[in-house]
Amino acid sequence: MSPIVEAIDPSRLQLSGPAPSAKPPPAPGPVALLAHLLRVSRPAGWLIALGIYRVGMAYAEARESARAWLIAAALTFPFGLVLFGWNDLADAASDRANPRKGTWLHGARVDASNAGPTRLAVRSAAALLLAGAVVLALRAQSAPGLGSDRGSAALLAASVVLAWAYSARPLRLKEVPIVDGVCSAASISALLALGWLQGQTELQVPPEPVAYVPAIVGLHTFATVMDRDSDRSAKHRTLAVRIGARATAGIALGLTLLTVAAIPFVELAPVIAVVAVFQAAVMAAHVAVPRRLGARAAFVIIGLGSAGGLAWLVFVYLAP
């Protein structure tokens, strides 16, 4: 972050005595704080989480239940606060120099005026989700055809712990190359599995989600290219900071091509196969001509394609 340069009036300089202390920034009002926390939780992320969860339910042929709806509600504001809030708190320094931040899509900026309330809200949301997991574990009375309380509890608790381990120290898995992308894939897999367990009593691991893991890791790796400058200034050791933007983009492309290569051997939904190929094509274009197709533009194009593919999967391909 660039240093702050202040103009000083020589006539007001103190030649002796302690310097006046700076006033702390004013705390945001209730409405401003709520808007800030909503930005932290990424409402667009709610839709993606719910979409993935509903895909799992559809494949399990799950019936609607009170538990399924309660878990769906938990995957909105509370889950968003936990998933993204710890990240925003840990990345406050780099986010100040990140042009993507401070928006409803990419999240709020955390500063001295809102760090305390943000931390309290994130911890409260984590406690709420963990309490819900405990309730499910105590119930643990799985009815045939209605899923598994115990499995849902374990996945919900594991998702909270993973969100903390990804962003917060001492683990800070976000700065471990490739492992950071694996964390993203694990979080998405947990949402699928949560949906699956609303209709099945045992968790199964079909080859199709496993085949798509490299593409998820690749997309997450590609995202570090966009934030390389702000991460470097904040001394965050992401892969793009370590080896450079173009090499990182090449690795992201290679990972995505692993999923593309697996398409003939697994039964991916056609729209998901198209999304994987589309992601690889956009990444390849960026690697070939990075000045004409920048990393940020490429990531937005891939994001729009992925969101459209997920919507098609939920509302068309898997529609009753």
N, C-alpha and C positions, 0 to 999 in steps of 0.2 A: 504494500500500500504506500502511496506517495506520502512524504512527510507533510505535515500541516505547517504552513508559513503564516505567521501572525504579524500584522503591522502594529508597532508599538509607538505611542505618542511619547517622545522624550520628556515632555513637561510633566508627565504623570508617573515617571519612573520612581520607585522607592529606592533610596540609597542605603537604607538600613532597615532592619526588622524583617520578619517573615513575609514571604510573598503571599498575596491573597489566594486562597484556595478556590479552585474552579467549582462552580455550582453543578451538582449532578443534573443530568437531563431530566425534564419532567416525565413522570410516569404517564402512560397513555390512559385515557378515560375508558370506561366500560365498553362503549361501542367500538372505539379504535382497537382496544385489546382483543375483543371478539373477532374483529376483522383480521387482525394480525394472526391469531391462532388458527383461523380458517385458512389463511394463506399458508401457514406452516403445514397444515394437514393435507394440502393439495387436493381440493375437491375432484379434480380430474383423476387423481389416483384412486379415489373411492370407486369411481366407475370401473376402472381397470380391475381393481381387487374384486369387486362384486361380479364383474364379467367372468373372471377366471374361476371364482367360486361357483358360479352358476354352471359353467362348463363342466366342472367336476360333478355337480348334482345331476346334470343331464346325462352324462355317461353312466352314472350309477342308477339312473332311472328312479331318483329319489322323489318321494312325495313331500308336499309341503308340510311343515310341522312348526310348532312354536319354537323349538330349539333352532331349526334352520333359519327362521326369521330373526331370532335374537342374535345368532352368530352373524348374519348378514348386517344387522344394525351395528354390531361391534366392529365390523370391517370398514365402517365409514369414518366418522370423525375421531373416535378413540384410537383405532388402528393407524389412521393417517398421522395423528400426533406422535405416536410411538415410533412409527417407521421413519418419518421424516424429521420429527422434532429433535431427536438426539443428534441427527446428522447436522441440522441447522445450528444447534448449539455448539457442536464441536468445530464446525467450519465457519464460525462467525467472522474470523479474521479474513479468510480468503473470499468469503461471500461479499464483503464490502467492496472488493475490486472485481467482482464477477458481474458482467452486464446482464446475465440471465436472471439474476436474483431480484427479489422485490416485486414479483409478479404472482398472479393467481396460478399460473401454470408451473412455474419453477420454484415457488416458495418465497417466504418472507426473508428479510434480512434481520438478524438478531443483533441488537446493540445494547448499550448500557441501560437504556430506558425500559427495555422489555425482556431482558435476559432472565430476571428473577421470576416474573409471572410465566414466562415460557417454560422454564425449568420445572416450576411447580405443576403446570398443566400437563407436561409430558410425564412426570412421575405419577401424577394422579391417574392419567389414562393407563399407564402401565399397571398400576395397582388394580385398577378396575378390570382390565383384561385378565390379570393373574387371578383375581378373585373369582371371575367367571369360570376360569379353568378349574379352580378348586371346587366350585359348586358342581361342575360337570363330573369331575373325578369322584366326588362324594356320592353323586347319584349313581353313576356307573351301572345303570340298569338298562342295558341295550335290548331293545325290543326288535324282533325279527322284522326286517324291511324298513326300520326307522333309523338304522345307523348305530354308531358307537359313541357313547358319552366319553368313555375313557380315552379313545383315540382322538376325539375332538379336543379334549382337555390337553392332551400331550402336545398336539400340534399348535394350539393356541399359545400355550406357555412357551414352547420352543420358538415360535415366531417373535415373541417379546424379547426373549434372551438373545436371539440372533440379531435383532435390530439394535440392541445395546452393544453387542460384541462388534458389530460392523463399524459403528461410528465412534464409540467411546473408548477411552484408554482405561486399562493398559493394553487391551487386545488390538483395538483400532484396525480391524481386518480390512478396512477400506484402503489402507496403504500397502497391502500385501498384493502384488500383481497376480492376476488370474484368480486368486482366492477371493478377491472382491467380487468378481463376476460370478463365481460359484455361489457366493452368498446370495446374490440376486436370483440365481436359478433356484436355490433352495427355498427362498421366500415364495417364489411363484409356485413351486411344486407343493409347498405347504398349503397354499390356497386351493389348489386343485384337489389335494388330498382331503382337505376339510369338506369341500363339496361332495367328494366321493363318499365320505363316511356319513353323510346324511341319508344315504340309501343302502349302504353296505356295512356289514359288521366287521369285515376284515379288509385291511389295506392291501391293494395289489399294485405292483409296479410294472405296467405294460412297457414295451420297448419304445413306443412313440414319444412319450414325454422325455425319456432318456435321450433319444436321438435329437431332440430339439435343444437340449442343454447347451451344446457348443454355440448355437446361434444366440442364446440369451447371454452367455458369457462374452461372446464377441460384441454384442451391442453395448453391454456395460463397459467393456474395455474401450470401445470407440468413444463413449461419452467422456472419458478422461482426456481425449484430444481437445475437446472444446474448452475445457477448464484448465489447460496446461499452464497458461500464464498466471492466472490467479492462484492456482495451487503452488506454483513455483515461488511466487512472492510470499506465500504463507508457509513455505517449507514443508508442504505436504508431498510425500514421496510416492506419488502415483506412477503408474507405468509410463505415461506420457512424459512426465518430468524426468524419469530415469533414462529413457532411451530415445526420446524425441517423438514428435507428433506423427511423422510419416511411418516410422517403423512400427509404432503402436497401431496405427490404422491398418498396416499390413497384417499384423497379428490378428486383429479383429476380423479382417476379411478371411484369413485362413481358418479361424475358428468357425465362422459362418459357413464356409465351404464344406466343412466336415458334416454339418447338418444337411446341406444340399446333396452331398455324396451319398448320404444314408437314405434319401427319399425313395429310391427304387426298392429298398429292402425292408421298409416298414410301412405301415398303413396310416400315414398322416392324413388328416382331413385335407382335401384338395386346397382349400383356402389357406391353410397353414403352410403347405408346401409352397404355394405361390408367394406368401409373405417371406419365407426363407430365401427364395430365389431373388425376390425384389430387394431384400436387404443386402444380399451379396452384390447385386448389380450396382446399387447406389454406392456401396463402399468401394467397389472396384473403380467406379467413375471418380470418386474423390481421390483415391490413391494415384490414379493415372493423371488427373489434372486438378490438383488441390487448389490452384489459384482460381479456377473457374467454378469449381464446386467446393466451397469451404466446408469445414467440419460441422459448423453449426447448421448450415443449410441442409447438408446431407442427413444430419441427425433428425432434423424436423421432418424431412421427407420420409425417412424410415419410420419415425414415430406415427405420422399420419397414416402410412400404409399399414402398420401394425394395429393401430386402433381400428381402422376400417376392417381389417381381417378379423379381429376379435368380435366386432359388432356383427359381421356377417355370420361368424360361427355361432354366436348366441341366438340371434334373431331369425336367421334363415336356415342354416345347415342343421342346427339342433332344435329348431322350433317344433313343437308338438304337431 
